[in-house]
Amino acid sequence: MNQDNSSEYRFNLTVTDIKQYVYCPRIIYYTYVLPVNKKPTFKMEHGKDRHLEIDRLEKRRKLVSYGFEEGERIFHLPVYSERLGLSGLIDMVIEFKKGKLREYYPVEFKNTVHQIQQNHKYQLVAYAMLLEEHYNKPVRRGFIYTIPNKDIQVVTITDSMRIYVKKVISAIYNMIKREKFPEARSVRRCWDCEYKNYCKDMR
């Protein structure tokens, strides 16, 4: 990925943009370069309802599920980094307190029964990076909670993953600046994509 993102094309991206680019860069193309009307899928609408339900249930669940005996939950925390040009809204943050020690862990809820994909992991990494700036504390791991099967996956946040997120940000800026139509990440992913009617691969 080319990292030549000039200052003239710097504007605020969202963590969702990171997730979508890793899934397929054409989603970002149709968002910023050639905006089109997209029809919300059943999966998207159903996911919103399940998120509301998990918020309600999560308030009653003990943190031992995440490996903590004590701590506090912070729901829907807005985070922003001017340095990265990135903003987001974290589903939940676990704040662990012990004496003067304060540690923070991002949690993402996913309404899927399938294996967690790379785009979900890098979405979590981007949130961790924003959380580090928000609290000025290192964030070394986070969690992805899959709603249907109530499974919690621990994701270790590494330096190489942080570097990759920065490369993705640069790649997004470069694609927007050059207005270049990107290759699909994988045609197998196109069948349930809200943009499939606009891609020549599916015609």
Phi, psi and chi 1 to 4 in degrees:
 res  aa     phi    psi   chi1   chi2   chi3   chi4
   1 MET       -  131.8  -61.8  179.6 -174.7      -
   2 ASN   -75.2  132.5 -167.8  -38.0      -      -
   3 GLN  -104.0   22.4  -61.7 -170.6   60.6      -
   4 ASP   -86.1   64.5  178.2   30.9      -      -
   5 ASN   -91.0  102.5   47.4  -51.8      -      -
   6 SER   -70.3  154.1   63.5      -      -      -
   7 SER   -63.9  -26.0   58.5      -      -      -
   8 GLU   -67.7  -19.0   65.5 -177.9  -87.7      -
   9 TYR  -109.5   18.0 -121.2   86.3      -      -
  10 ARG   -82.3  122.6  -67.0  -75.1  -68.5 -174.8
  11 PHE  -147.9  172.7   62.1   94.3      -      -
  12 ASN   -76.3  123.8 -169.9   56.0      -      -
  13 LEU  -100.0  166.0  -63.0  175.8      -      -
  14 THR  -113.2  160.8   69.8      -      -      -
  15 VAL   -62.9  -30.8  172.5      -      -      -
  16 THR   -60.5  -34.1  -61.1      -      -      -
  17 ASP   -61.4  -38.9  -67.1  -27.8      -      -
  18 ILE   -62.1  -48.4  -56.7  -64.3      -      -
  19 LYS   -59.4  -45.8 -179.5 -169.9   72.6  171.1
  20 GLN   -68.1  -38.4  -59.4  -71.9   45.2      -
  21 TYR   -64.3  -43.0 -176.2   90.0      -      -
  22 VAL   -65.5  -34.1  175.3      -      -      -
  23 TYR   -69.2  -52.4 -174.9   80.0      -      -
  24 CYS  -164.5  121.2 -178.4      -      -      -
  25 PRO   -64.1  -17.7   18.8  -30.2      -      -
  26 ARG   -65.5  -27.8  -73.6 -174.0 -178.8  177.4
  27 ILE   -61.2  -40.5  -62.2  175.3      -      -
  28 ILE   -68.6  -37.9  -60.1  -58.1      -      -
  29 TYR   -58.8  -45.7 -179.0   87.2      -      -
  30 TYR   -76.7   -9.4  -72.6  127.2      -      -
  31 THR   -89.8  -42.9  -60.2      -      -      -
  32 TYR  -113.0  -35.1  -68.3  106.7      -      -
  33 VAL   -89.7  -49.8  179.9      -      -      -
  34 LEU  -129.4   75.1 -173.8   64.5      -      -
  35 PRO   -59.1  133.6  -22.1   34.0      -      -
  36 VAL  -132.0  159.4  -63.9      -      -      -
  37 ASN   -79.6  127.5  -67.3  -38.0      -      -
  38 LYS  -114.4  145.3   63.0  177.5 -178.8  178.0
  39 LYS   -94.8  122.2 -177.1  178.6  179.6 -179.8
  40 PRO   -58.5  134.3  -21.2   32.3      -      -
  41 THR   -84.4  163.0   63.0      -      -      -
  42 PHE   -58.8  -38.4  169.9   78.8      -      -
  43 LYS   -61.4  -39.3 -178.3  170.8   65.4  174.5
  44 MET   -67.6  -45.9  -66.6  166.3   61.7      -
  45 GLU   -68.0  -41.8  -65.6  -62.4  -34.0      -
  46 HIS   -65.0  -35.6 -174.7   58.0      -      -
  47 GLY   -62.7  -36.8      -      -      -      -
  48 LYS   -62.3  -44.0  -67.0  177.5 -177.5  177.8
  49 ASP   -64.3  -40.6  -65.8  -23.5      -      -
  50 ARG   -67.5  -33.3  -66.3  -58.5  -60.7  -89.2
  51 HIS   -63.1  -41.1  -91.9   67.0      -      -
  52 LEU   -63.5  -39.6  -66.7  174.6      -      -
  53 GLU   -67.7  -40.8  175.9   67.5    8.6      -
  54 ILE   -68.6  -31.8 -160.5   65.6      -      -
  55 ASP   -58.3  -44.6  -78.2   -1.5      -      -
  56 ARG   -65.5  -44.1 -176.9 -179.4   65.9   81.9
  57 LEU   -72.0  -35.9  -64.4  174.5      -      -
  58 GLU   -63.1  -31.4 -173.4   66.6   35.5      -
  59 LYS   -64.1  -22.0  -67.3  175.0 -178.0  177.7
  60 ARG   -99.9  -13.1  -57.2 -158.5  -52.9 -100.6
  61 ARG   -81.5  141.5 -176.8  179.4  -69.3  111.6
  62 LYS   -76.0  148.1  -66.5 -177.3  178.7  179.5
  63 LEU   -73.5   -5.3  -73.4  173.2      -      -
  64 VAL   -61.1  -24.7   68.0      -      -      -
  65 SER   -60.1  -27.6  -58.0      -      -      -
  66 TYR   -98.2    0.3  -62.9   94.0      -      -
  67 GLY    94.1   17.0      -      -      -      -
  68 PHE  -119.0  136.6  -58.6   99.8      -      -
  69 GLU   -83.0  -24.7  -66.3 -176.3    0.1      -
  70 GLU  -150.1  165.1   56.7 -175.8  -80.0      -
  71 GLY   150.2  179.4      -      -      -      -
  72 GLU  -127.9  151.8  -64.8 -177.5    6.6      -
  73 ARG  -102.7  138.9  -67.6  176.5  174.0   86.6
  74 ILE  -122.0  116.2  -56.3  168.6      -      -
  75 PHE   -94.2  140.2  -71.3   94.5      -      -
  76 HIS    53.8   56.7  -50.1  -61.9      -      -
  77 LEU   -84.0  119.7  177.9   68.6      -      -
  78 PRO   -77.3  134.4   26.2  -30.5      -      -
  79 VAL  -135.1  150.9  -77.2      -      -      -
  80 TYR  -152.7  143.8  170.0   71.1      -      -
  81 SER  -131.0  115.7  169.3      -      -      -
  82 GLU   -67.5  -34.6 -176.9  175.9   -2.9      -
  83 ARG   -62.6  -41.7  177.8  178.5   61.5   85.8
  84 LEU   -87.8  -17.7  -65.8  172.3      -      -
  85 GLY    66.3   43.0      -      -      -      -
  86 LEU  -139.2  141.4 -167.1   65.4      -      -
  87 SER  -137.9  163.5   66.0      -      -      -
  88 GLY  -170.1  172.9      -      -      -      -
  89 LEU  -129.5  108.5 -172.5   68.9      -      -
  90 ILE   -80.5  131.6  -53.3  177.1      -      -
  91 ASP   -53.9  -49.5  -75.4  -17.3      -      -
  92 MET  -156.0  146.2 -172.1  177.9   82.6      -
  93 VAL  -123.5  132.3  174.5      -      -      -
  94 ILE   -95.4  123.4  -63.1  173.2      -      -
  95 GLU  -103.8  114.0 -179.1 -177.9   26.5      -
  96 PHE   -98.6  127.7  175.1   74.1      -      -
  97 LYS  -123.5  133.3  -59.3  177.5 -179.0  178.9
  98 LYS  -151.3  105.1 -169.0  170.9 -176.5  179.1
  99 GLY    62.8 -126.3      -      -      -      -
 100 LYS   -86.9   -6.5  -66.1 -176.8  178.2 -179.4
 101 LEU   -73.8  132.4  177.9   65.1      -      -
 102 ARG  -131.5  124.6  -63.4  -71.0 -174.2  -84.0
 103 GLU  -130.7  147.1  -66.8 -179.9  -20.7      -
 104 TYR  -129.2  138.7  -60.1   90.4      -      -
 105 TYR  -134.7  120.8  -56.9   87.6      -      -
 106 PRO   -76.9  144.4   29.1  -34.0      -      -
 107 VAL  -127.9  127.9 -178.7      -      -      -
 108 GLU  -112.3  134.1  -92.2  -64.5  -67.3      -
 109 PHE   -97.5  131.5  -59.4  130.4      -      -
 110 LYS  -126.1  129.3  -64.2  -61.2  175.6 -173.1
 111 ASN   -92.6   72.7 -172.7   37.2      -      -
 112 THR  -147.9  148.6  179.7      -      -      -
 113 VAL  -100.8   -2.8  -63.6      -      -      -
 114 HIS   -86.8  168.9  -58.7  -64.7      -      -
 115 GLN   -63.9  140.6 -177.2  178.7   -2.0      -
 116 ILE   -63.3  130.5  -65.6  -60.0      -      -
 117 GLN   -96.1  170.0  -59.1  -62.7  -43.8      -
 118 GLN   -61.1  -37.1  -71.3  -64.5   96.0      -
 119 ASN   -64.2  -32.6   61.9  -42.9      -      -
 120 HIS   -69.3  -40.4  -62.3  139.4      -      -
 121 LYS   -65.0  -42.5  -69.0 -177.9  179.7  178.9
 122 TYR   -74.9  -23.8  -79.0  105.6      -      -
 123 GLN   -62.3  -44.5  178.8 -174.5   25.6      -
 124 LEU   -65.2  -39.1 -172.6   68.5      -      -
 125 VAL   -62.6  -43.2  173.2      -      -      -
 126 ALA   -61.4  -41.3      -      -      -      -
 127 TYR   -62.9  -39.9  -80.3  133.2      -      -
 128 ALA   -61.5  -40.6      -      -      -      -
 129 MET   -64.5  -40.8  -66.1  167.5   68.3      -
 130 LEU   -68.3  -36.6  -67.5  175.9      -      -
 131 LEU   -65.9  -35.4 -160.1   56.9      -      -
 132 GLU   -61.4  -41.6  -72.8  177.8  -33.3      -
 133 GLU   -72.5  -35.9  -71.8 -159.0   26.9      -
 134 HIS   -62.1  -42.6 -172.7   80.4      -      -
 135 TYR  -107.6   -3.4  -72.7  111.6      -      -
 136 ASN    54.7   44.2 -165.3   27.3      -      -
 137 LYS  -135.1  142.9  -64.3  -80.1 -173.2  179.7
 138 PRO   -68.0  141.1   24.4  -33.2      -      -
 139 VAL  -118.0  114.2  175.7      -      -      -
 140 ARG  -102.3  -14.1  -61.2 -177.5  176.1   87.7
 141 ARG  -159.0  161.5   58.5 -169.3  167.0  106.3
 142 GLY  -145.3 -176.6      -      -      -      -
 143 PHE  -135.1  143.3  -56.7   91.4      -      -
 144 ILE  -117.2  119.9  -62.5  177.3      -      -
 145 TYR  -104.7  116.7 -177.3  102.9      -      -
 146 THR   -89.8  118.8   50.3      -      -      -
 147 ILE   -64.5  -49.2  -62.8  172.1      -      -
 148 PRO   -61.6  -42.2  -23.5   35.5      -      -
 149 ASN  -101.6    5.0   54.6   15.9      -      -
 150 LYS    53.9   41.5  -59.8  179.3 -178.7  178.9
 151 ASP  -102.0  140.2 -179.9   63.2      -      -
 152 ILE  -115.2  121.1  -61.7  173.6      -      -
 153 GLN  -107.1  128.6  179.8  173.4  -21.8      -
 154 VAL   -86.7  131.6 -178.8      -      -      -
 155 VAL  -118.2  118.7  177.9      -      -      -
 156 THR   -79.3  128.6  -59.7      -      -      -
 157 ILE   -91.2  110.0  -48.2  -61.9      -      -
 158 THR  -104.4  163.4   66.1      -      -      -
 159 ASP   -62.7  -37.6  -72.2  -18.9      -      -
 160 SER   -65.4  -33.4   61.6      -      -      -
 161 MET   -71.0  -37.5  -64.5  172.0   85.5      -
 162 ARG   -63.7  -41.9  -68.5 -178.0  178.3   88.2
 163 ILE   -62.2  -41.0  -69.1  170.8      -      -
 164 TYR   -63.7  -40.3 -175.9   76.9      -      -
 165 VAL   -60.0  -42.0  167.2      -      -      -
 166 LYS   -63.7  -37.0  -67.3  177.4 -178.1  178.8
 167 LYS   -66.9  -38.0  -72.3 -178.3  177.8 -179.8
 168 VAL   -63.9  -42.9  167.8      -      -      -
 169 ILE   -58.0  -45.7  -67.1  171.3      -      -
 170 SER   -63.6  -41.2  -65.1      -      -      -
 171 ALA   -64.2  -37.9      -      -      -      -
 172 ILE   -64.8  -46.1  -68.8  174.1      -      -
 173 TYR   -60.6  -42.1  -78.3  127.0      -      -
 174 ASN   -66.0  -40.1  -75.0  -29.7      -      -
 175 MET   -64.6  -41.9 -177.5 -178.3   67.5      -
 176 ILE   -65.7  -43.0  -64.5  170.9      -      -
 177 LYS   -63.1  -42.4  178.2 -179.0  178.4 -180.0
 178 ARG   -86.3  -13.0  -63.1  171.0 -178.4  173.4
 179 GLU    53.6   40.7  -60.0 -175.8   -4.0      -
 180 LYS   -95.0  127.7 -177.2  178.6  179.4 -179.4
 181 PHE   -72.7  118.9 -172.4   64.2      -      -
 182 PRO   -85.0  162.8   32.4  -35.1      -      -
 183 GLU   -72.0  150.4  -68.1  -64.9  -36.0      -
 184 ALA   -68.5  144.5      -      -      -      -
 185 ARG   -66.1  -43.5 -173.9   77.3   69.2 -165.3
 186 SER  -162.3  122.1  172.2      -      -      -
 187 VAL   -63.0  -25.0  176.5      -      -      -
 188 ARG   -61.8  -22.0  -69.7  179.3  -61.0  175.5
 189 ARG   -85.7   -5.6  -61.5  177.0  177.3  177.5
 190 CYS   -77.2  -23.9  -62.8      -      -      -
 191 TRP   -61.7  -32.6   69.8  -87.3      -      -
 192 ASP  -112.8   22.3   66.3  -17.8      -      -
 193 CYS   -86.4  138.1  176.7      -      -      -
 194 GLU   -69.3  -10.2   62.0  -94.9   34.6      -
 195 TYR  -105.2    6.7  -65.4   97.5      -      -
 196 LYS   -61.8  -29.2   65.1 -179.2  179.9 -178.4
 197 ASN   -70.2  -13.4  -67.4  -27.3      -      -
 198 TYR   -99.2   -8.8  -61.2   97.1      -      -
 199 CYS   -97.8  133.6  -70.6      -      -      -
 200 LYS   -63.9  -23.7   59.5 -176.9  177.8 -178.3
 201 ASP   -63.1  -27.6  -49.6   82.6      -      -
 202 MET  -101.6    4.2  -61.3  -62.0  -68.3      -
 203 ARG   -87.7      -  -68.2  174.8 -176.1  170.9
